[in-house]
């Protein structure tokens, strides 16, 4: 059985050293400590493969959540960028529109045969 050195097992890490009021301090980056805790909680002989049970359902749930979020975002953006300006343009047009004046103009131009 081949023996692995500790450097081959640990991820890249940083050791931080500093001094405060004449006292030397040293710490190791948190990722190394988390890795060490994870390694301590797993048995040395386990060779667990990837978890595939329920992967399809989990992927569908994630994709559904993303698609619903994007749909809501696009709907709100379309309302704000397209519908609201169009509604304002119609409101502006009909606030100044005089139907009788328009009718008289078309009548004078000969558009109607019965009037």
N, CA, C and O atoms as CSV, one atom per row, in Angstrom:
chain,resi,resn,atom,element,x,y,z
A,1,UNK,N,N,0.839,-1.179,0.000
A,1,UNK,CA,C,0.000,0.000,0.000
A,1,UNK,C,C,0.887,1.248,0.000
A,1,UNK,O,O,1.819,1.365,0.796
A,2,UNK,N,N,0.581,2.163,-0.899
A,2,UNK,CA,C,1.393,3.382,-1.030
A,2,UNK,C,C,0.982,4.383,0.037
A,2,UNK,O,O,-0.204,4.551,0.324
A,3,UNK,N,N,1.946,5.027,0.606
A,3,UNK,CA,C,1.682,6.040,1.618
A,3,UNK,C,C,1.705,7.412,0.947
A,3,UNK,O,O,2.631,7.745,0.208
A,4,UNK,N,N,0.663,8.199,1.224
A,4,UNK,CA,C,0.600,9.549,0.681
A,4,UNK,C,C,1.151,10.532,1.702
A,4,UNK,O,O,0.929,10.393,2.904
A,5,UNK,N,N,1.856,11.503,1.213
A,5,UNK,CA,C,2.324,12.546,2.123
A,5,UNK,C,C,1.175,13.496,2.412
A,5,UNK,O,O,0.203,13.546,1.658
A,6,UNK,N,N,1.277,14.238,3.481
A,6,UNK,CA,C,0.239,15.187,3.858
A,6,UNK,C,C,0.075,16.277,2.809
A,6,UNK,O,O,-1.025,16.803,2.640
A,7,UNK,N,N,1.138,16.626,2.105
A,7,UNK,CA,C,1.071,17.656,1.068
A,7,UNK,C,C,0.238,17.194,-0.118
A,7,UNK,O,O,-0.370,18.022,-0.797
A,8,UNK,N,N,0.193,15.883,-0.384
A,8,UNK,CA,C,-0.589,15.374,-1.503
A,8,UNK,C,C,-2.070,15.332,-1.174
A,8,UNK,O,O,-2.899,15.316,-2.084
A,9,UNK,N,N,-2.421,15.313,0.103
A,9,UNK,CA,C,-3.809,15.195,0.508
A,9,UNK,C,C,-4.456,16.557,0.715
A,9,UNK,O,O,-5.618,16.742,0.353
A,10,UNK,N,N,-3.743,17.503,1.280
A,10,UNK,CA,C,-4.307,18.807,1.590
A,10,UNK,C,C,-4.396,19.690,0.343
A,10,UNK,O,O,-3.551,19.609,-0.549
A,11,UNK,N,N,-5.427,20.530,0.295
A,11,UNK,CA,C,-5.510,21.495,-0.808
A,11,UNK,C,C,-4.505,22.615,-0.589
A,11,UNK,O,O,-3.904,22.701,0.481
A,12,UNK,N,N,-4.313,23.470,-1.579
A,12,UNK,CA,C,-3.403,24.601,-1.391
A,12,UNK,C,C,-3.889,25.476,-0.235
A,12,UNK,O,O,-5.084,25.745,-0.119
A,13,UNK,N,N,-2.989,25.907,0.597
A,13,UNK,CA,C,-3.382,26.713,1.737
A,13,UNK,C,C,-2.347,27.805,1.962
A,13,UNK,O,O,-1.260,27.798,1.384
A,14,UNK,N,N,-2.728,28.748,2.828
A,14,UNK,CA,C,-1.831,29.849,3.156
A,14,UNK,C,C,-1.669,29.907,4.657
A,14,UNK,O,O,-2.622,29.682,5.403
A,15,UNK,N,N,-0.483,30.203,5.092
A,15,UNK,CA,C,-0.203,30.403,6.503
A,15,UNK,C,C,0.033,31.904,6.692
A,15,UNK,O,O,0.883,32.502,6.033
A,16,UNK,N,N,-0.728,32.490,7.595
A,16,UNK,CA,C,-0.634,33.913,7.853
A,16,UNK,C,C,0.111,34.124,9.173
A,16,UNK,O,O,-0.206,33.498,10.185
A,17,UNK,N,N,1.104,35.014,9.146
A,17,UNK,CA,C,1.867,35.339,10.345
A,17,UNK,C,C,1.822,36.855,10.538
A,17,UNK,O,O,1.963,37.619,9.583
A,18,UNK,N,N,1.624,37.272,11.783
A,18,UNK,CA,C,1.644,38.683,12.086
A,18,UNK,C,C,2.064,38.877,13.535
A,18,UNK,O,O,2.122,37.933,14.324
A,19,UNK,N,N,2.355,40.135,13.858
A,19,UNK,CA,C,2.814,40.478,15.191
A,19,UNK,C,C,1.956,41.609,15.724
A,19,UNK,O,O,1.657,42.569,15.014
A,20,UNK,N,N,1.562,41.483,16.994
A,20,UNK,CA,C,0.770,42.526,17.619
A,20,UNK,C,C,1.288,42.725,19.039
A,20,UNK,O,O,1.266,41.800,19.850
A,21,UNK,N,N,1.744,43.913,19.327
A,21,UNK,CA,C,2.298,44.268,20.634
A,21,UNK,C,C,3.381,43.296,21.078
A,21,UNK,O,O,3.426,42.894,22.241
A,22,UNK,N,N,4.251,42.921,20.152
A,22,UNK,CA,C,5.384,42.071,20.471
A,22,UNK,C,C,5.064,40.587,20.564
A,22,UNK,O,O,5.939,39.791,20.903
A,23,UNK,N,N,3.805,40.194,20.264
A,23,UNK,CA,C,3.423,38.776,20.317
A,23,UNK,C,C,3.273,38.269,18.893
A,23,UNK,O,O,2.609,38.902,18.072
A,24,UNK,N,N,3.891,37.123,18.596
A,24,UNK,CA,C,3.798,36.529,17.265
A,24,UNK,C,C,2.522,35.696,17.159
A,24,UNK,O,O,2.210,34.907,18.051
A,25,UNK,N,N,1.787,35.880,16.055
A,25,UNK,CA,C,0.573,35.110,15.792
A,25,UNK,C,C,0.746,34.364,14.487
A,25,UNK,O,O,1.476,34.809,13.601
A,26,UNK,N,N,0.074,33.227,14.367
A,26,UNK,CA,C,0.130,32.425,13.149
A,26,UNK,C,C,-1.235,31.781,12.962
A,26,UNK,O,O,-1.830,31.310,13.931
A,27,UNK,N,N,-1.749,31.751,11.715
A,27,UNK,CA,C,-3.016,31.083,11.449
A,27,UNK,C,C,-2.955,30.423,10.079
A,27,UNK,O,O,-2.143,30.784,9.227
A,28,UNK,N,N,-3.830,29.456,9.892
A,28,UNK,CA,C,-3.941,28.741,8.619
A,28,UNK,C,C,-5.274,29.141,8.005
A,28,UNK,O,O,-6.249,29.369,8.722
A,29,UNK,N,N,-5.317,29.225,6.685
A,29,UNK,CA,C,-6.550,29.636,6.016
A,29,UNK,C,C,-7.694,28.681,6.357
A,29,UNK,O,O,-7.473,27.498,6.619
A,30,UNK,N,N,-8.907,29.207,6.349
A,30,UNK,CA,C,-10.076,28.460,6.790
A,30,UNK,C,C,-10.368,27.266,5.879
A,30,UNK,O,O,-10.880,26.252,6.355
A,31,UNK,N,N,-10.060,27.357,4.600
A,31,UNK,CA,C,-10.355,26.240,3.703
A,31,UNK,C,C,-9.593,24.997,4.114
A,31,UNK,O,O,-10.101,23.888,3.954
A,32,UNK,N,N,-8.390,25.152,4.638
A,32,UNK,CA,C,-7.616,23.998,5.085
A,32,UNK,C,C,-8.257,23.387,6.312
A,32,UNK,O,O,-8.334,22.164,6.436
A,33,UNK,N,N,-8.726,24.244,7.234
A,33,UNK,CA,C,-9.366,23.720,8.431
A,33,UNK,C,C,-10.659,22.997,8.086
A,33,UNK,O,O,-10.943,21.943,8.655
A,34,UNK,N,N,-11.446,23.538,7.169
A,34,UNK,CA,C,-12.679,22.875,6.752
A,34,UNK,C,C,-12.360,21.547,6.086
A,34,UNK,O,O,-13.044,20.553,6.329
A,35,UNK,N,N,-11.342,21.517,5.259
A,35,UNK,CA,C,-10.940,20.279,4.600
A,35,UNK,C,C,-10.496,19.244,5.628
A,35,UNK,O,O,-10.809,18.060,5.504
A,36,UNK,N,N,-9.770,19.696,6.637
A,36,UNK,CA,C,-9.305,18.773,7.662
A,36,UNK,C,C,-10.475,18.208,8.458
A,36,UNK,O,O,-10.470,17.028,8.808
A,37,UNK,N,N,-11.466,19.024,8.743
A,37,UNK,CA,C,-12.650,18.543,9.460
A,37,UNK,C,C,-13.415,17.556,8.607
A,37,UNK,O,O,-13.860,16.522,9.104
A,38,UNK,N,N,-13.576,17.861,7.321
A,38,UNK,CA,C,-14.261,16.934,6.419
A,38,UNK,C,C,-13.527,15.609,6.326
A,38,UNK,O,O,-14.145,14.545,6.319
A,39,UNK,N,N,-12.214,15.680,6.256
A,39,UNK,CA,C,-11.422,14.447,6.167
A,39,UNK,C,C,-11.525,13.641,7.455
A,39,UNK,O,O,-11.503,12.411,7.417
A,40,UNK,N,N,-11.638,14.322,8.603
A,40,UNK,CA,C,-11.727,13.624,9.881
A,40,UNK,C,C,-13.061,12.913,10.028
A,40,UNK,O,O,-13.138,11.895,10.716
A,41,UNK,N,N,-14.115,13.424,9.396
A,41,UNK,CA,C,-15.443,12.834,9.538
A,41,UNK,C,C,-15.699,11.695,8.558
A,41,UNK,O,O,-16.693,10.983,8.706
A,42,UNK,N,N,-14.849,11.501,7.578
A,42,UNK,CA,C,-15.055,10.421,6.618
A,42,UNK,C,C,-14.143,9.253,6.962
A,42,UNK,O,O,-12.991,9.454,7.349
A,43,UNK,N,N,-14.649,8.042,6.824
A,43,UNK,CA,C,-13.801,6.882,7.084
A,43,UNK,C,C,-12.682,6.786,6.047
A,43,UNK,O,O,-12.851,7.194,4.898
A,44,UNK,N,N,-11.552,6.248,6.463
A,44,UNK,CA,C,-10.387,6.190,5.587
A,44,UNK,C,C,-10.568,5.195,4.459
A,44,UNK,O,O,-9.940,5.345,3.411
A,45,UNK,N,N,-11.406,4.181,4.637
A,45,UNK,CA,C,-11.546,3.141,3.624
A,45,UNK,C,C,-12.719,3.373,2.688
A,45,UNK,O,O,-12.935,2.574,1.776
A,46,UNK,N,N,-13.488,4.445,2.883
A,46,UNK,CA,C,-14.657,4.635,2.026
A,46,UNK,C,C,-14.231,5.183,0.670
A,46,UNK,O,O,-13.405,6.091,0.575
A,47,UNK,N,N,-14.805,4.619,-0.352
A,47,UNK,CA,C,-14.591,5.134,-1.698
A,47,UNK,C,C,-15.967,5.416,-2.280
A,47,UNK,O,O,-16.406,4.763,-3.227
A,48,UNK,N,N,-16.628,6.391,-1.701
A,48,UNK,CA,C,-17.988,6.721,-2.106
A,48,UNK,C,C,-17.982,7.359,-3.485
A,48,UNK,O,O,-17.193,8.261,-3.769
A,49,UNK,N,N,-18.871,6.876,-4.328
A,49,UNK,CA,C,-19.016,7.436,-5.668
A,49,UNK,C,C,-19.933,8.637,-5.617
A,49,UNK,O,O,-20.368,9.043,-4.539
A,50,UNK,N,N,-20.229,9.201,-6.756
A,50,UNK,CA,C,-21.124,10.353,-6.793
A,50,UNK,C,C,-22.551,9.943,-6.433
A,50,UNK,O,O,-22.980,8.824,-6.716
A,51,UNK,N,N,-23.266,10.856,-5.813
A,51,UNK,CA,C,-24.649,10.584,-5.438
A,51,UNK,C,C,-25.520,10.824,-6.667
A,51,UNK,O,O,-25.665,11.959,-7.123
A,52,UNK,N,N,-26.093,9.759,-7.194
A,52,UNK,CA,C,-26.910,9.872,-8.399
A,52,UNK,C,C,-28.393,9.670,-8.116
A,52,UNK,O,O,-29.224,9.946,-8.981
A,53,UNK,N,N,-28.735,9.203,-6.943
A,53,UNK,CA,C,-30.140,8.972,-6.618
A,53,UNK,C,C,-30.864,10.311,-6.512
A,53,UNK,O,O,-30.479,11.166,-5.714
A,54,UNK,N,N,-31.899,10.494,-7.307
A,54,UNK,CA,C,-32.671,11.727,-7.295
A,54,UNK,C,C,-32.026,12.874,-8.052
A,54,UNK,O,O,-32.483,14.013,-7.948
A,55,UNK,N,N,-30.972,12.598,-8.813
A,55,UNK,CA,C,-30.279,13.672,-9.531
A,55,UNK,C,C,-31.175,14.307,-10.590
A,55,UNK,O,O,-31.170,15.527,-10.754
A,56,UNK,N,N,-31.938,13.497,-11.304
A,56,UNK,CA,C,-32.816,14.013,-12.350
A,56,UNK,C,C,-33.878,14.939,-11.756
A,56,UNK,O,O,-34.133,16.019,-12.289
A,57,UNK,N,N,-34.500,14.511,-10.647
A,57,UNK,CA,C,-35.519,15.345,-10.005
A,57,UNK,C,C,-34.918,16.635,-9.466
A,57,UNK,O,O,-35.536,17.695,-9.562
A,58,UNK,N,N,-33.728,16.557,-8.904
A,58,UNK,CA,C,-33.082,17.759,-8.383
A,58,UNK,C,C,-32.758,18.726,-9.516
A,58,UNK,O,O,-32.915,19.938,-9.368
A,59,UNK,N,N,-32.306,18.190,-10.645
A,59,UNK,CA,C,-31.991,19.037,-11.796
A,59,UNK,C,C,-33.258,19.698,-12.334
A,59,UNK,O,O,-33.246,20.877,-12.689
A,60,UNK,N,N,-34.340,18.944,-12.393
A,60,UNK,CA,C,-35.606,19.504,-12.876
A,60,UNK,C,C,-36.084,20.607,-11.943
A,60,UNK,O,O,-36.533,21.651,-12.416
A,61,UNK,N,N,-36.002,20.407,-10.640
A,61,UNK,CA,C,-36.423,21.433,-9.691
A,61,UNK,C,C,-35.596,22.705,-9.860
A,61,UNK,O,O,-36.137,23.811,-9.862
A,62,UNK,N,N,-34.285,22.539,-9.999
A,62,UNK,CA,C,-33.416,23.703,-10.164
A,62,UNK,C,C,-33.744,24.442,-11.463
A,62,UNK,O,O,-33.857,25.667,-11.470
A,63,UNK,N,N,-33.897,23.699,-12.559
A,63,UNK,CA,C,-34.202,24.327,-13.846
A,63,UNK,C,C,-35.565,24.996,-13.833
A,63,UNK,O,O,-35.745,26.048,-14.445
A,64,UNK,N,N,-36.534,24.390,-13.136
A,64,UNK,CA,C,-37.858,24.989,-13.039
A,64,UNK,C,C,-37.807,26.295,-12.255
A,64,UNK,O,O,-38.434,27.279,-12.646
A,65,UNK,N,N,-37.075,26.309,-11.169
A,65,UNK,CA,C,-36.947,27.535,-10.375
A,65,UNK,C,C,-36.268,28.635,-11.186
A,65,UNK,O,O,-36.696,29.789,-11.149
A,66,UNK,N,N,-35.224,28.288,-11.908
A,66,UNK,CA,C,-34.518,29.279,-12.737
A,66,UNK,C,C,-35.433,29.810,-13.829
A,66,UNK,O,O,-35.475,31.015,-14.075
A,67,UNK,N,N,-36.173,28.906,-14.491
A,67,UNK,CA,C,-37.043,29.352,-15.585
A,67,UNK,C,C,-38.190,30.220,-15.071
A,67,UNK,O,O,-38.566,31.191,-15.728
A,68,UNK,N,N,-38.755,29.885,-13.902
A,68,UNK,CA,C,-39.823,30.721,-13.351
A,68,UNK,C,C,-39.285,32.102,-12.959
A,68,UNK,O,O,-39.953,33.115,-13.169
A,69,UNK,N,N,-38.095,32.134,-12.400
A,69,UNK,CA,C,-37.494,33.415,-12.047
A,69,UNK,C,C,-37.223,34.279,-13.265
A,69,UNK,O,O,-37.515,35.475,-13.260
A,70,UNK,N,N,-36.664,33.675,-14.312
A,70,UNK,CA,C,-36.392,34.433,-15.539
A,70,UNK,C,C,-37.683,34.883,-16.215
A,70,UNK,O,O,-37.743,35.979,-16.773
A,71,UNK,N,N,-38.718,34.042,-16.167
A,71,UNK,CA,C,-40.000,34.422,-16.754
A,71,UNK,C,C,-40.582,35.632,-16.044
A,71,UNK,O,O,-41.066,36.562,-16.688
A,72,UNK,N,N,-40.537,35.620,-14.713
A,72,UNK,CA,C,-41.036,36.769,-13.951
A,72,UNK,C,C,-40.228,38.023,-14.262
A,72,UNK,O,O,-40.794,39.106,-14.412
A,73,UNK,N,N,-38.924,37.885,-14.357
A,73,UNK,CA,C,-38.057,39.026,-14.660
A,73,UNK,C,C,-38.361,39.612,-16.037
A,73,UNK,O,O,-38.463,40.830,-16.183
A,74,UNK,N,N,-38.505,38.760,-17.036
A,74,UNK,CA,C,-38.794,39.235,-18.398
A,74,UNK,C,C,-40.180,39.863,-18.461
A,74,UNK,O,O,-40.372,40.859,-19.157
A,75,UNK,N,N,-41.156,39.293,-17.740
A,75,UNK,CA,C,-42.503,39.853,-17.728
A,75,UNK,C,C,-42.514,41.259,-17.146
A,75,UNK,O,O,-43.132,42.161,-17.712
A,76,UNK,N,N,-41.843,41.447,-16.034
A,76,UNK,CA,C,-41.793,42.770,-15.409
A,76,UNK,C,C,-41.039,43.751,-16.308
A,76,UNK,O,O,-41.462,44.897,-16.456
A,77,UNK,N,N,-39.937,43.317,-16.906
A,77,UNK,CA,C,-39.173,44.192,-17.791
A,77,UNK,C,C,-40.002,44.592,-19.004
A,77,UNK,O,O,-39.957,45.754,-19.408
A,78,UNK,N,N,-40.752,43.677,-19.597
A,78,UNK,CA,C,-41.589,43.983,-20.765
A,78,UNK,C,C,-42.682,44.974,-20.386
A,78,UNK,O,O,-42.976,45.900,-21.142
A,79,UNK,N,N,-43.288,44.778,-19.206
A,79,UNK,CA,C,-44.332,45.695,-18.764
A,79,UNK,C,C,-43.776,47.104,-18.599
A,79,UNK,O,O,-44.382,48.080,-19.042
A,80,UNK,N,N,-42.606,47.199,-17.952
A,80,UNK,CA,C,-42.035,48.523,-17.681
A,80,UNK,C,C,-41.511,49.180,-18.952
A,80,UNK,O,O,-41.697,50.381,-19.153
A,81,UNK,N,N,-40.853,48.397,-19.817
A,81,UNK,CA,C,-40.194,48.989,-20.989
A,81,UNK,C,C,-41.097,49.127,-22.209
A,81,UNK,O,O,-40.828,49.967,-23.067
A,82,UNK,N,N,-42.180,48.317,-22.317
A,82,UNK,CA,C,-43.013,48.353,-23.515
A,82,UNK,C,C,-44.440,48.806,-23.210
A,82,UNK,O,O,-44.926,49.766,-23.807
A,83,UNK,N,N,-45.113,48.118,-22.283
A,83,UNK,CA,C,-46.527,48.404,-22.063
A,83,UNK,C,C,-46.780,49.765,-21.435
A,83,UNK,O,O,-47.691,50.475,-21.861
A,84,UNK,N,N,-45.993,50.148,-20.428
A,84,UNK,CA,C,-46.231,51.435,-19.772
A,84,UNK,C,C,-46.041,52.621,-20.723
A,84,UNK,O,O,-46.875,53.526,-20.702
A,85,UNK,N,N,-44.986,52.671,-21.561
A,85,UNK,CA,C,-44.898,53.788,-22.519
A,85,UNK,C,C,-46.036,53.792,-23.545
A,85,UNK,O,O,-46.522,54.851,-23.940
A,86,UNK,N,N,-46.453,52.597,-23.968
A,86,UNK,CA,C,-47.556,52.528,-24.932
A,86,UNK,C,C,-48.855,53.027,-24.304
A,86,UNK,O,O,-49.623,53.749,-24.941
A,87,UNK,N,N,-49.098,52.638,-23.050
A,87,UNK,CA,C,-50.297,53.083,-22.349
A,87,UNK,C,C,-50.278,54.601,-22.149
A,87,UNK,O,O,-51.314,55.257,-22.257
A,88,UNK,N,N,-49.108,55.151,-21.859
A,88,UNK,CA,C,-48.987,56.600,-21.681
A,88,UNK,C,C,-49.224,57.332,-23.003
A,88,UNK,O,O,-49.832,58.402,-23.019
A,89,UNK,N,N,-48.749,56.761,-24.106
A,89,UNK,CA,C,-48.955,57.387,-25.421
A,89,UNK,C,C,-50.446,57.398,-25.789
A,89,UNK,O,O,-50.950,58.400,-26.296
A,90,UNK,N,N,-51.151,56.284,-25.534
A,90,UNK,CA,C,-52.592,56.253,-25.798
A,90,UNK,C,C,-53.331,57.250,-24.916
A,90,UNK,O,O,-54.223,57.952,-25.394
A,91,UNK,N,N,-52.974,57.323,-23.637
A,91,UNK,CA,C,-53.642,58.266,-22.730
A,91,UNK,C,C,-53.407,59.700,-23.194
A,91,UNK,O,O,-54.323,60.520,-23.135
A,92,UNK,N,N,-52.207,60.015,-23.649
A,92,UNK,CA,C,-51.901,61.356,-24.140
A,92,UNK,C,C,-52.699,61.668,-25.404
A,92,UNK,O,O,-53.232,62.768,-25.554
A,93,UNK,N,N,-52.777,60.693,-26.313
A,93,UNK,CA,C,-53.512,60.902,-27.567
A,93,UNK,C,C,-54.995,61.156,-27.296
A,93,UNK,O,O,-55.572,62.100,-27.837
A,94,UNK,N,N,-55.615,60.315,-26.458
A,94,UNK,CA,C,-57.054,60.443,-26.232
A,94,UNK,C,C,-57.401,61.593,-25.294
A,94,UNK,O,O,-58.560,62.002,-25.237
A,95,UNK,N,N,-56.435,62.121,-24.565
A,95,UNK,CA,C,-56.728,63.313,-23.752
A,95,UNK,C,C,-56.884,64.543,-24.646
A,95,UNK,O,O,-57.589,65.481,-24.274
A,96,UNK,N,N,-56.242,64.558,-25.812
A,96,UNK,CA,C,-56.312,65.689,-26.741
A,96,UNK,C,C,-57.271,65.427,-27.912
A,96,UNK,O,O,-57.492,66.325,-28.725
A,97,UNK,N,N,-57.836,64.239,-28.015
A,97,UNK,CA,C,-58.634,63.850,-29.181
A,97,UNK,C,C,-60.059,64.391,-29.061
A,97,UNK,O,O,-60.707,64.246,-28.024
A,98,UNK,N,N,-60.533,65.016,-30.138
A,98,UNK,CA,C,-61.913,65.495,-30.199
A,98,UNK,C,C,-62.600,64.744,-31.329
A,98,UNK,O,O,-62.280,64.951,-32.499
A,99,UNK,N,N,-63.537,63.877,-30.986
A,99,UNK,CA,C,-64.198,63.019,-31.966
A,99,UNK,C,C,-65.053,63.831,-32.938
A,99,UNK,O,O,-65.073,63.524,-34.130
A,100,UNK,N,N,-65.754,64.851,-32.463
A,100,UNK,CA,C,-66.609,65.664,-33.338
A,100,UNK,C,C,-65.775,66.433,-34.357
A,100,UNK,O,O,-66.150,66.529,-35.526
A,101,UNK,N,N,-64.650,66.976,-33.917
A,101,UNK,CA,C,-63.767,67.704,-34.829
A,101,UNK,C,C,-63.216,66.761,-35.899
A,101,UNK,O,O,-63.122,67.134,-37.068
A,102,UNK,N,N,-62.857,65.552,-35.505
A,102,UNK,CA,C,-62.363,64.563,-36.457
A,102,UNK,C,C,-63.453,64.158,-37.444
A,102,UNK,O,O,-63.189,63.990,-38.635
A,103,UNK,N,N,-64.688,64.000,-36.943
A,103,UNK,CA,C,-65.809,63.654,-37.820
A,103,UNK,C,C,-66.065,64.759,-38.842
A,103,UNK,O,O,-66.282,64.469,-40.019
A,104,UNK,N,N,-66.042,66.004,-38.417
A,104,UNK,CA,C,-66.280,67.129,-39.331
A,104,UNK,C,C,-65.177,67.211,-40.382
A,104,UNK,O,O,-65.449,67.511,-41.544
A,105,UNK,N,N,-63.934,66.947,-39.981
A,105,UNK,CA,C,-62.819,66.978,-40.927
A,105,UNK,C,C,-62.991,65.891,-41.985
A,105,UNK,O,O,-62.776,66.154,-43.168
A,106,UNK,N,N,-63.375,64.676,-41.589
A,106,UNK,CA,C,-63.564,63.591,-42.557
A,106,UNK,C,C,-64.790,63.851,-43.435
A,106,UNK,O,O,-64.793,63.500,-44.615
A,107,UNK,N,N,-65.833,64.467,-42.863
A,107,UNK,CA,C,-67.042,64.773,-43.621
A,107,UNK,C,C,-66.746,65.827,-44.700
A,107,UNK,O,O,-67.246,65.745,-45.822
A,108,UNK,N,N,-65.915,66.822,-44.329
A,108,UNK,CA,C,-65.548,67.858,-45.279
A,108,UNK,C,C,-64.663,67.314,-46.390
A,108,UNK,O,O,-64.676,67.835,-47.505
A,109,UNK,N,N,-63.885,66.256,-46.092
A,109,UNK,CA,C,-62.996,65.656,-47.094
A,109,UNK,C,C,-63.747,64.701,-48.011
A,109,UNK,O,O,-63.171,64.211,-48.982
A,110,UNK,N,N,-65.053,64.416,-47.723
A,110,UNK,CA,C,-65.842,63.534,-48.566
A,110,UNK,C,C,-65.625,62.053,-48.317
A,110,UNK,O,O,-65.791,61.249,-49.234
A,111,UNK,N,N,-65.271,61.681,-47.137
A,111,UNK,CA,C,-65.040,60.282,-46.803
A,111,UNK,C,C,-66.345,59.509,-46.615
A,111,UNK,O,O,-66.367,58.291,-46.798
A,112,UNK,N,N,-67.405,60.177,-46.263
A,112,UNK,CA,C,-68.688,59.519,-46.012
A,112,UNK,C,C,-69.635,59.751,-47.172
A,112,UNK,O,O,-69.715,60.867,-47.686
A,113,UNK,N,N,-70.361,58.711,-47.602
A,113,UNK,CA,C,-71.345,58.852,-48.672
A,113,UNK,C,C,-72.733,59.150,-48.122
A,113,UNK,O,O,-73.556,59.749,-48.814
A,114,UNK,N,N,-73.000,58.741,-46.888
A,114,UNK,CA,C,-74.347,58.889,-46.339
A,114,UNK,C,C,-74.531,60.182,-45.569
A,114,UNK,O,O,-75.657,60.489,-45.176
A,115,UNK,N,N,-73.491,60.948,-45.336
A,115,UNK,CA,C,-73.638,62.165,-44.522
A,115,UNK,C,C,-73.616,63.387,-45.408
A,115,UNK,O,O,-73.726,64.509,-44.915
